[in-house]
Amino acid sequence: MNSSATSAVARGRPVLPLPRQAEGVADAQHADTVSAPAFDWPRPALRHVLVVIALVVFPFVATPFLTFQVGAQALVLGMIALSLSFLAGYGGMVSLAQMTVAGIAGYAMAVFGHSSSAEISLGWPWWLAVPIAIVIAILSSALIGWLSVRTEGIYTIMITLAIGVAFYYLVLQNYSVFNGFQGLRELKPPNVFGIDWREPVPFYALSLAAALAAYALVSHVVRTPFGIALQGIRDNPRRMGALGYSVVTHRVAAYALSGLLAAVGGILLAWYNALMTPGSVGTGWLINILVIAVLGGVKHPLGAFLGALIFVLLQTFAIDLIDRERFNLVIGGVFLAIVLFSPDGLLGLWAKLRLRFGPGKPTTSNHRRQP
């Protein structure tokens, strides 16, 4: 007999036993609570394993040009686009400042680490400069979120775009810290374990490890209580606030997490290009990250990498068919076609095709009566 029943008997009130079904439900709930795992890690499907194997084998069967120019660049841009997909797909916040956050991380690493401008760079070791750059980028992303989460829709887009443009003109006109329009050059990854990580295969392996970690992190976070609450805030922020959830706190935390993804991608992008210039954070790249995320599908973490792959392929090989200056026309046409036929990107289009032409059709038990 528990304490509540004992106190009821002492006060002379009868104690009614619980029905056996209620006891069974209570015991089952208690058993589920005890045996439930602390983290709900997503279980990889067979297709995920096959994709990972293909990505690992790719640099050994492809040329160094394809490995570095296409594979590594798509993985790096995909990480930055993934930070935008996380905000837009699961938080309902479209930010055009993700390349700005990546640029902050790249510039911070160049300033604290080594570059061609010895009078600007402090020359700290990579194991100290890289974490500091990531922390600065995360704090900057959280600040951007704190300034923009109180708005919605087009106002959020305009605020983040204004921040991105302001940072572009800051690095363009400042020479004492950012070296103006020339930027900071000779940004090379460190030589660790005797490996030159600037070589195509090692850099691809480094980018692949970071991309897989970012994908696993986002796939896990969206299944946690924080991720579920964030999706609830995306759908109905007023109701979630009435239930006791802090809407601003969750949104700012989402910006901080997206800043982590963008920061790692920004550092890899700086190593990939071996430089950081104002052109790396210009308005064109702010829009390109949005295009990449929408091409693959904003609601799918994998869509960022798929969109980055298509973007890089068009950027690399479209100039063989048309003039380099007409690339924006090509990518704009592809973007327009995908948005018109599938607002959920290529992965959404693939899901529709599977649903329509697949072997089985979905069934539902909630049939409405026809009048």
N, C-alpha and C positions, 0 to 999 in steps of 0.2 A: 504494500500500500504506500502510495507516495505521500509527500508532505501535505499537498492540498487536500487529499482525502482524509488524512489524519486530523487536520484542522477542522474539516467539516464535521467529522464524527464528534470532535470535542465540543462543537457548538450545538450538537443535538440535531443536525440536519442529516437526512438520509443521503446515502451515497448510492447513486445508480451506476451499475456496471456498464462499461462500454460494450456495444455489440461486437461480436467476433469479427465482422467485416471491417468495422472501424479500427479494431486492434490490429488486424492484418494490414490495413492500409498504413497505419501509423508505423508498424514495424518495417514495412517495405520502404516507406519514406526514410526512416532512420537508417536502414541498411544502405539505401542509395546514397544518403548523405555521407555515410562513413566510407563506402567503397568508391565514391566518385573520385576520379583523378583530379589533381589540382589544376592541370593544364589540359585543354582539349586540343591537342596537336592534330592537324589534318592528316588523314591517312592517304598516302600517295597511291594513285591509281596506276594501272599498267601503262597507260599512255604517258603519264608523267615520268615514269622510269625510262621509257623508250626515248622520250625527248631529252632527258639528262644524258643518257648514253650517247645519243647523236651529237649533243653539244660537246661532250668530252672527246669524242672521236674526230670531230670536225677539223681541228687544226692539224691532225696527222694525215688527212687526205686532201686538204685544200692547200692552195699556194700561200706563201707568206703574205702576199697582197690581200687576198680574201680574208685571211685570218686576222690581220691587223686592221685593214681599212674598212672591212665590212663587219666581221664578227665582233671584234673588240669595240668598235665605235657604236654598233647597235646595242651592245650590252650596257655601255656607259650612258648613252642617251636614254635607253630604256629605264635605267635606275632613276634618272631625273624625272622622266615622264611618270614613273610609278609614284613618285611623291605627289604629283598632281592628281593622278588617278585615285589615290587614297583619299585625298581631300575632297575631290569632286564626287567620286562614286559612293563613298561611305559617309562623308560628312556634309555633302551638298554645298561645298564651298569651292568655287572656281577661282583659283589664284593664278595670276600671270606673273608672279614674282618668284617662281621656283628656280628659274635659271639665274635670277639675282642671288638667291641663297647659295646656289652652286658656285657662282662667281665669287661670292664673299669667302667661301671656303678656299677656293683656288688662290685668290689674292692673299688671304691670310697665311696660307702655307708658303707662298712665295716671299712674303715679307718676313716671316719668322724663320724660314729656312734659307735655302740657297737659290740664287738666280744670277743672271748676268750683271745686274746692278749691285755691285758689292757695297756701294754707299747707301743703299736702301735696305737690302736684306740683312737680317741680323745673324744669319749663319748658324742657327740652332740645329741640332741633330734632328733627323726625320721623325724619330720616335717621340720627340717632344713637340715639334712643329705641327705634325699631323693631328694629334689629339686636340691641341689648342685651336687649330683651325676648325675642327669639327664642332667644338664647344661654342666658338664664336658664331658659327653658322646656325647652330641650334637656337642660341639666344636671339639672334637676328630674326630667325623665322618665327619664334614665339612673339617677338615684338611686333612683327608684321601682322601676325594673327590677332594680337591684342588690339591693334588699331583697326582691323577690318572685320572682326567677327560680329560687331554690333550692327553691321549692315547686311543686306542680302541682295542676291541677284546681280543686276548690272552695276550696282554701287560697289559691291565687293570687287568686281572685275576692274572697275575704274580706279579704285584705291590701290590695289596691288599693281596695276599697270603704271600708275603715277610713281609708286615707290621704285619700280624697276627702271623707269626712265630717269628718275632722280639719281639713282646709283650709277647709271650709265654716264651721265654728265659729270658726276663726281669723279669717277676714275678717268674720264677724258680730260678734265681740266686740272686735276691735281698731279703735280710732278714730284712733290716731296715724299709721298708715300706710294703712289701707284704708277709713277713715271709717265703720266699723261697718255697720249695716243700711242706711244711706242710700247707701253706695257712692260711686263717683266718676262724675260726670256730665259732659255736654258733651264727649264724646270724639268728635271729628270728624276725618275723614281730611284730610290736608294739601291745600292748593290748589297743585297742581303743573301747570305748563304752562298756567296760566290756566283750569284745568278744576276745577269743583266736583265732586269725586269722591263726594259724598254724594247727588248726583242719581241717579235710577233707572238711566238708561242707562250713565253712566260707572261707577257702582258695580257694576252687573251685568257690564260688560266687565272690570273689575278682578277680580271674583270668578271669572269664567270663565277668565281667563288663569291665575290661581293654581290653579284646579281642574284645568285641562288639564296644567299643569306637574306637579302632584302625581300625577295619573294616569299620565303618562309616566314619572315617576321610579319609581313602584312597579312599573309594567310592565317597566321596564328592570332594576331591582334584583333581581327574582325570577328573572331569567335569568342573572345574574352568578354567579361561584363562591360569593360570600357568600350569595346568595339560595338557591342549590341546597343549600349546606351547612345553611342555616337550615331548609329543608324536610326535610332528612335528620334534623336534630336533633328536629324536630317528630314525625317518625315513629318514630325509635328513638334517643333521646339517649345511651343507654348504649353502643350500638354505635359511634356517631359519636365518642364520647369515647375508645373503645378504638382508633379509627383515628387518633387524634392531634388531633382538633378540640377546641378549648376551648368547651365548651357554654355556660358562664357568659358568656364574652366575646361570643360570637355573640348570645346573648339580650339582653345589656345593649346591644349595638350596635343591635339591632332596636328596643329601646325608645327609644334616642336618635333613630333615624330616624323613628319614629312621633311622637316629640316635636316634630320639625321640622314635620311635617304638621299636628299639632294646634296648634302655636304660630301658624302662619300663619292657620289657621282661627279661632283665638281672637282674633287681632288684627282680622281682618275682622268677626267677630261683635261685637266691641266697637264698631267703627265703624258697624256696621249698627244696633245698638241705641242707639248714642250714650251708653252707660253701661256700668258694670260694678258689679253688686251681688251680695250673697251668694246671691240667688235664681238668678243665672246659673250658679252652680256647686253648686247644691243637689242633694240626693239624686235628685230627680225627673229632672233633666237627666243625671245619671250613668246612670240607667236608660234614658232616652230615646235616648242614643247607642247603647247596646247594641241597643235595639229597631230603630233605623234600620239598623244593620249587618246584623242578622239578617233583616229584611224583604227587603232586596235580595239577600242572599246573601253570607255571610262569605268564601267562597272566590273571589269575583270582585271585582276592584277597581271595576268599574262598578256593582256591587251597592250600594255605599255611597251613590252619588248617586241611584240608583233608589229605594232605601228612603227617602232624605231627601225626594225629591219626593213620594212617597206620604204621608209623615208630614206635610209642610207642607200638602199639599192637604187632608188630613183636618183638620188643625189650623185651617185658614183657612175651610173651607166647611162642616164638619160642624156648626158652631154655628148654621147656618141651618136645620138640620133637628132638632137636639136642643139641650138646654141646654148652656151652656159647661162646667158642672160635670161633665157626663157624657162629656166628651171622652175621658178615660182609659178609660172602659168601651168606647168605640168602637175606640180604637187597641189596647186589649187583646184585643178580639174578633178584629180583623184579624190581630194578631200570633199569636194562638192558632190561627186557621184556617190561616195560612201554615205554621206550624211543624208542624201535624198532617199537612197534605197534601204539604208539600215542606220537609224540614228544611234544604235548601240554598237556601231563599229563592225569590224570584220568578224569578231567572235560572235556578236549578236546575229549577223547574217548567217554564219555557220550554224548557229543554234536553230534559226528558222528553217534552214534547209534540212537539217536532221529531223526536225519536227514534222516537216511536210513530206519528205521522201523517205523517212526512216521506216524500218520494218514494222514497228509498232506505233500505235497512236495512244496518247495519254487518255486515261479514263478518269472520270470523277464520279463520286457518289452523291454529289449535291445537284440533282437534276431539278430544274424549276418546272413547274407545271405550266403547260402552254394554255392560254385562255381559249 
